[in-house]
Amino acid sequence: MKIAVDFDGTIVSDSYPKIGKTRLFAFDVLLRLQAEGHQLLLWTVRDGIQLEEAVAFCKKNGLVFYAVNKNFPEEESLTTASRKLNADIFIDDKNIGGILPWGEVYQQLGNEKTSLLKQKKSWWF
């Protein structure tokens, strides 16, 4: 599945334009989802140097996204602004109720009985 993930407030605490502290288990869960075969898309309002810094920060922590602010790496975009992506799941701190702890995100995604990944529905976290 394609999973779009916000950066500020989701992977790291919101300190925009600086990079905040890594949220507990964020990289653990994202790397595990990636290892399970899911395509991760970085979906952020960052652009220019701030976007490059976020991508480099993730790479330093072992996470390379399938695409950044695009649906696929080769996609041509007329704008550098963030836009809605064609993803099955969106993980964003601006969700109603805010972002869940990363452990809970993974549990809801991977629970055998109620797995959102197996239901193939679109969800926001």
C-alpha positions, 0 to 999 in steps of 0.5 A: 500500500502507499502510505503518505507521511507528514514530517513536522509534528509527525516524524519529528516534533513541530519546530518548523522551519527547524527540524524538531526532535524525533518522535518516539518509534517514528523511524522504527515503525516507518522502517518496519512498514517499508520492510513489509513492502509498503511504499512510503511517500513523504508528504510535507509543506516543506520546500526548497532547502527545508525540504532537502534538510528533512529528506537528508534527516530521514536518510541519516536515520535510514529512511529513504522514501519512495517519492517526496511530495509526488505519487511516484519518483518520476512524476513531473509536477508543475508546482513544488507546493505540497498537494494531496497524494494518491495514497491509501493511508495518510499519517499526519499530526493534523488529523482529528484528535492529533497523531497517535503514538507511533506504536499505536499507529503500527498496531492499528495498521498491523492488527491481524483482526482489524488490519487497515492494510488488509482492508485496503481502505483509505485512512488518516492517523 
